[in-house]
């Protein structure tokens, strides 16, 4: 048994509605620009213009993605004068990203070892 399997919680029964909501969250996060914006925001608040500068994306593109993230309650926003400032309000996003990165890292390490073993057979 792998360490990850030993730590796994028992599975919950999920209704069709719950599965639809989960799928919608994953679809929302399946866009690299949205992940880039979340990563850039991290644990600080930034204006749209700061996010445009930090990501190199266009203002309309950044605003569109921030709007979707705000509608999903992943980011919050506040107006101050002419500026709108965004911050991550759903911290579970970072845990999810860390879990995915960890899993990908494990898979990558396993593939590298397989390749190394294959090269060694010459």
Buried (B, 14 or more C-beta within 10 A) or exposed (E): EEEEEEEEEEEEEEEEEEEEEEEEBEEBBEEEBBBBBBBBBEEEBBBBEBBBEBBEBEEEEBBBBBEBBBEBEBBBBEEEEEEBBBBBEBEEBBEEBEEEEEEEEEEEEEEEEEEEEEEEEE
